[in-house]
């Protein structure tokens, strides 16, 4: 192809052709793998929601997750400012929306307990239905800044809009064995049965050393992970405050009476 492959021009041409071929292969692979990656992402999301709702058994196979999710969970979008249900935009992704000026709002500094700066205007919530199709719990997405990372999780709340049924963290970059213990199911179990709000409708969950003596609202902080524990505290303070899910949960509590 080239009269002199050892010439500078020949070498550059070969490098360009090889680079072009590699680029085509990588781009093609990315396009071909994208549907599989999106499917796995959706499966992981459904798995975490079922887990915090107590609907994921050890023997549950991945092939069964979508069926269980479709039978038990109804996804709805909530306008956070009003607490009202609204239609979900097509392919709504809260992480993407939180970075989109058209879909997000700035969080006032005095309210930004979770260190987020902005959030999406909408949040997707998950209504867990019993066999008689009544709502047995509501799964809410939460996230906030820890020591090293943004920590993403779900909490499950009873229909009274106040009592915690479960919590799980599924994505973070905290230190293994220390802040990473937010994934420890034994620690997460301490949240079950706690009340999110006090009598004045204010966020009341308290995470600190010795806080478990408050049987209604307190959880002991993680040993050796002070800043991660503070991050979890900030997450609860924000998401169950007036700029988070409080308007929505207030309506749920009113309807439950």
C-alpha positions in Angstrom: 0.0 0.0 0.0 2.8 2.3 0.9 6.0 2.6 -1.2 8.1 3.0 1.9 6.5 1.8 5.1 9.6 2.9 7.0 9.2 6.5 6.0 7.8 9.0 8.4 4.7 9.5 6.3 4.2 5.7 6.1 4.5 5.3 9.8 2.1 8.2 10.5 -0.4 6.7 8.0 -0.3 3.3 9.6 -0.8 4.8 13.1 -3.8 6.8 11.9 -5.4 3.7 10.3 -4.8 1.6 13.4 -6.2 4.4 15.6 -9.2 4.8 13.3 -9.9 1.1 13.4 -9.6 0.9 17.2 -12.0 3.9 17.5 -14.6 2.2 15.2 -14.3 -1.0 17.3 -14.7 0.9 20.6 -17.6 3.0 19.4 -19.3 0.0 17.9 -18.9 -2.0 21.1 -20.3 0.9 23.2 -23.4 1.1 20.9 -24.0 -2.6 21.0 -23.5 -2.9 24.7 -25.6 0.1 25.7 -29.0 -1.7 25.7 -27.4 -4.4 28.0 -25.9 -1.8 30.3 -29.2 0.0 30.6 -31.0 -3.2 31.3 -28.5 -4.1 34.0 -28.8 -0.6 35.5 -32.6 -0.9 35.6 -32.3 -4.4 37.2 -30.0 -3.1 39.9 -32.4 -0.3 40.7 -35.3 -2.7 40.9 -33.3 -5.0 43.1 -32.4 -2.3 45.6 -36.0 -1.1 45.8 -37.3 -4.6 46.4 -34.6 -5.1 49.0 -35.4 -2.1 51.1 -39.1 -3.1 50.8 -38.3 -6.5 52.2 -39.5 -8.2 49.0 -36.2 -9.6 47.8 -35.4 -13.1 49.1 -32.0 -14.8 49.1 -33.2 -17.3 46.6 -34.7 -14.7 44.2 -33.1 -15.0 40.7 -32.3 -12.1 38.6 -34.8 -13.4 36.0 -37.6 -13.0 38.6 -36.8 -9.5 39.7 -38.7 -7.6 37.0 -41.8 -9.7 37.4 -41.8 -9.2 41.2 -41.2 -5.5 40.7 -44.0 -5.1 38.2 -46.5 -7.0 40.4 -45.6 -5.2 43.6 -44.4 -1.7 42.8 -46.0 1.4 41.3 -43.6 4.1 40.3 -44.9 7.7 40.6 -43.3 11.1 40.2 -43.8 13.8 42.9 -43.3 17.5 42.5 -41.2 18.1 45.6 -42.3 21.8 46.2 -46.0 20.9 46.3 -45.9 17.2 47.3 -48.3 16.4 44.5 -48.1 13.5 42.1 -47.4 14.6 38.5 -46.8 12.7 35.3 -43.3 11.4 35.0 -41.3 12.7 32.0 -40.2 10.0 29.5 -37.1 8.2 30.7 -36.9 10.4 33.8 -33.6 10.1 35.6 -33.2 12.1 38.8 -29.4 12.2 38.6 -29.5 13.6 35.1 -32.4 16.0 36.1 -30.4 17.3 39.1 -27.7 18.6 36.7 -30.1 20.0 34.1 -30.9 23.7 34.6 -34.3 23.1 33.0 -35.2 20.4 35.4 -33.4 21.4 38.6 -33.6 24.1 41.3 -30.9 25.6 43.5 -31.1 24.6 47.1 -30.9 27.6 49.5 -27.6 27.4 51.5 -29.4 27.4 54.8 -31.4 24.4 53.8 -28.7 22.4 52.1 -27.9 20.0 54.9 -26.9 17.3 52.5 -24.4 19.4 50.6 -26.1 19.0 47.2 -26.3 22.6 45.9 -29.2 21.7 43.5 -31.8 19.0 43.1 -34.3 17.9 40.5 -37.7 19.5 40.7 -39.3 16.0 40.7 -38.5 12.8 42.5 -39.6 9.3 41.6 -41.2 7.4 44.5 -42.3 3.8 44.6 -45.6 2.7 46.1 -45.4 -0.9 47.4 -48.8 -2.6 47.0 -50.1 -5.5 49.0 -52.0 -8.4 47.4 -55.3 -6.4 47.8 -53.5 -3.5 45.9 -53.4 -1.2 49.0 -50.3 0.8 49.7 -48.2 -1.1 52.3 -45.2 1.2 52.2 -43.5 3.9 50.1 -39.9 3.8 49.0 -38.1 7.1 48.6 -34.7 7.9 47.1 -32.2 9.8 49.2 -28.7 11.0 48.7 -26.2 13.2 50.4 -22.5 14.0 50.8 -20.4 11.9 53.1 -16.7 12.0 53.8 -15.5 11.1 50.3 -18.5 10.7 48.1 -22.2 11.3 47.5 -24.0 8.4 49.1 -27.1 7.1 47.3 -29.8 5.1 49.0 -33.5 4.3 49.5 -35.7 4.4 52.6 -39.0 2.7 53.0 -41.7 4.5 55.0 -45.0 3.1 56.3 -48.3 4.6 54.9 -48.5 6.9 57.9 -45.7 8.9 56.2 -43.6 8.8 59.4 -42.4 5.4 60.5 -39.3 3.9 58.9 -39.6 0.4 57.6 -36.1 0.1 56.1 -33.0 1.8 54.6 -30.3 0.7 52.2 -27.3 2.4 50.6 -26.4 1.1 47.2 -23.7 3.5 45.8 -21.0 5.4 47.6 -17.2 5.8 47.9 -16.8 5.8 51.7 -13.9 4.0 53.4 -14.3 0.2 53.6 -14.7 -1.0 57.2 -15.4 2.6 58.5 -17.8 4.8 56.6 -18.5 1.9 54.2 -20.4 0.3 57.1 -23.5 2.3 56.0 -24.0 -0.9 53.9 -24.0 -3.0 57.1 -27.4 -4.6 57.5 -27.0 -4.7 61.3 -26.6 -1.0 61.4 -29.4 -0.3 58.9 -31.7 -2.4 61.1 -31.5 0.2 63.8 -33.5 2.6 61.6 -36.5 0.3 61.5 -39.5 1.6 63.5 -37.9 5.0 64.1 -40.1 8.1 63.5 -39.0 10.6 60.9 -40.8 13.6 62.5 -41.4 15.0 65.9 -44.6 16.6 67.1 -43.9 19.8 65.4 -43.5 18.1 62.0 -39.8 18.7 62.0 -37.1 16.1 60.9 -36.3 14.2 64.1 -34.0 11.3 63.1 -30.8 11.8 65.2 -27.5 9.9 64.4 -24.9 10.3 67.0 -22.9 8.5 69.6 -25.3 7.2 72.3 -28.3 8.5 70.4 -30.0 5.1 70.5 -31.2 6.0 74.1 -33.9 8.0 72.2 -35.9 4.9 71.2 -38.2 7.0 68.9 -35.7 8.9 66.8 -32.1 7.9 67.7 -29.5 5.8 66.0 -26.0 5.3 67.2 -23.4 6.7 64.7 -20.9 4.4 63.0 -17.8 3.8 65.1 -14.7 5.6 63.6 -16.8 7.2 60.8 -17.8 10.5 62.3 -18.0 12.5 59.0 -19.8 9.7 57.2 -22.3 9.5 60.0 -22.7 13.3 59.8 -23.4 12.9 56.1 -26.2 10.5 56.8 -27.6 12.9 59.4 -27.5 15.7 56.8 -29.2 13.5 54.3 -32.1 12.8 56.6 -32.3 16.5 57.7 -32.5 17.6 54.1 -34.7 15.0 52.5 -37.3 15.1 55.3 -37.2 18.8 55.6 -39.4 21.4 53.8 -37.2 21.4 50.7 -37.3 17.6 50.4 -40.1 15.1 51.0 -41.8 16.8 53.9 -44.6 18.3 51.8 -45.3 14.9 50.2 -45.2 13.0 53.5 -47.3 15.6 55.2 -50.1 14.9 52.7 -49.7 11.2 53.3 -50.1 11.6 57.0 -53.1 13.8 56.5 -54.7 11.2 54.3 -53.9 8.4 56.8 -55.9 10.0 59.5 
